[in-house]
């Protein structure tokens, strides 16, 4: 049986990490789509130009290797294709965890019992997501961030590098938790939270 064929969209730094996960998994990355006409290759893989579904066979799957949550959502809602996942084999993931389509899980991640992760999320290097957390679609959990048990994270929210979220906290949609922030209480939609303890720095329009 041939190794699974995958294309990725996006040719930035995040794509490099995704490509190396695919290599470890021995998936067949057939090419990269990107809007930058000057890019011809990335880590030895061909950059094929703008997204073109005609170049994708029926059996191939797509991964959106794009770190920006809003851009990832926009593309996911406009592209008609089959989505693949990229989950590094060093990630420690509970068998009672559910991970939806298009999500990427980096090396060293820990995801504990009864966690639910939505579509096209990013769980980045060495992040920790404890029991019964619920992460919505297009969430990005940055490297070394730690979520205690029963945390809820709304759609499109970005949890910054090294931040810590207290158990039972509910974080709204499309918010940003700054690097190193300690979140001890619920967070509304569309705000930036920074500091220890975390406080609202500004609203996001």
N, C-alpha and C positions, 0 to 999 in steps of 0.2 A: 504493500500500500504506500502510495506517495505521501510525502510530508504535506501538511496543509498549506495551501497557497494563500498568501495574504498580501494585500497592498496597504500602504499607509498614506495618509494625507497629512502633510506638514513636513518640513525639512529643516526645522530648527534644532535647538539643543535638546528639547524634550524628545524629539524624534530619534536622536542618537541613542537615548536610553531605551526607548521602545525597540529599536532595531536590535540592540544587544540582548534584550529579553527574548526576542524571536529567534536569535541565533542559539541561545542556550536551549530553547525549546525545540530546536531543529525544524522550525517552520521555514517555509520557502517564501521569502519576501521577494515578490516579483517586480517591485518598483515603488516609487514614491511620487505622489502628486503634490505639486506646490505651484503657487501663482508666480513665483519669482523666475522670470525667463533666463536669468543669468546662471541659475543653478543647474548643473548637469549631472552631478552625482553627490551622494552623501555616504561616507564610510564604505565606499566601493559599490553602492547600490545606485541604479540609474534613477535620476529624477526625470519624470515623464512630462512635466509641464502641468497645466491646469487640469483639474478633475475632468475625466472623460470616461463615462461609464461604458462606452463602446470598447474600451481597452481591457475591461474586466470580464473574465469568463464567469459563467453562472456559478461555478463551484467556489470561486475565490471570495474571501471575506475582506472587509475593510476595517482598519483601526484609525481613528482620528488622533494623530500624534500632535496635538495642539494644546498648549497649556492654558490658554485663555478660555475660561468657562463659557463666556457669552458667545464667542466665535464657535466653540465646539457645539453649543446648542443650535446655533443658526445652521451650521452645516448638517448636523444630524437630522434636522427637520426638513431639509431640502434635498438631501441625497437619498435616492431609492436604491438600496443595496443591502447585502447581508453583512452584519457586523460581527467582528471577532473580538476576543479578549486576549490580553497579554498578561499572564500572571507568572512572575518569576518563581522558579521552583524552590528558592530559599525562603519564600514567604511562608509563615506558619499560619494556616487558615483552618479554622474549625470546620469540620464536616457538617456542622449545623448552621453554617453561614450561607446566605444567598447572595450571589453577585450577578447583576443583570448584564445585558449585552453591551459591548463596546468599552467595558471598564478595563483599566490598566492598574496592575498591582506590582510595585517595584520590589527590589531585593530587600530582605530583612524585615519586611512588614509582619506585624502580628495582628490577626483578626480573630477575636475570641467568639465564644458560643452565642448563637442566635442573633448575630449581626445581620442586618439587611443593607445591601449597597445597591444603589440604583444604576441607571444607564449612563454610560460615558463618564464615569467618575474616574478620578486619579487618586490612588493611595500611594503616596510617594515614599522614598527610601526610609526604612527604619521607623515608619509611623506605627503607632499602636492604637488599636480600636478595640475597646473592651466589650464585655458581654452586653447584648440587647441594645446596642446602638442602632440607630436608623439613619442612614445617609441617603439623601434624595439624589435625583439625577443631576449630573454635571457638577457635583461637588469635587473640590480638590483639597486633599489633606496633605500638607507639605511635609518634607523630611523632618523626622524626629518629633513631630507633633504627637501628643498623647491625649486620647479621649477616654475618660473613665466610663463606667457602665451606665447604660440607659440614657446616653446623650442622643439628642435628635438634631440633625443638621439639615436645614432646608435647601431647596434647589439652588444650585449655582454659587453657593457660599464657598469662600476660600479660607481655609484654616492655615495660618502662617507657620513658617518653620519654627520648631521648638516651642510652640505654644502648648498650653495645658488647659484642658476643659474638665471642670468638676463634674462628678456624677450627677445624673438627672437633669442636666441643663438642656434647655431647648433653644437652639440657635435658628433664627429666621432665614429667609431666602435672600440670596444675592447680597449677603453681607461679607465683610472682610475682617478676619481676626488677625491683627498684626503679629509680626515675628516676636516670639517670646512672651506673648500676652498670656495672662492667667485669667481664665473666665470662670467666675464663681456664681453668676446669676444668668437668668435668661436674657437673650439678645433678640431685639426686633429685626424685621426685614430692613435691608438697604441702609446699613450703617457700617462705619469703620470703628472697630474696638481696639484699643491699645492699652498697655500698662499692666501693673500688678497692684491691686486687682484691676481687671479690665474695665475701662470706661469708654463711653462714646466720644470719639474724636470729631466725627462729622457724619452727616447723612450723605447717602449716595443718590444722586438724581437719576 
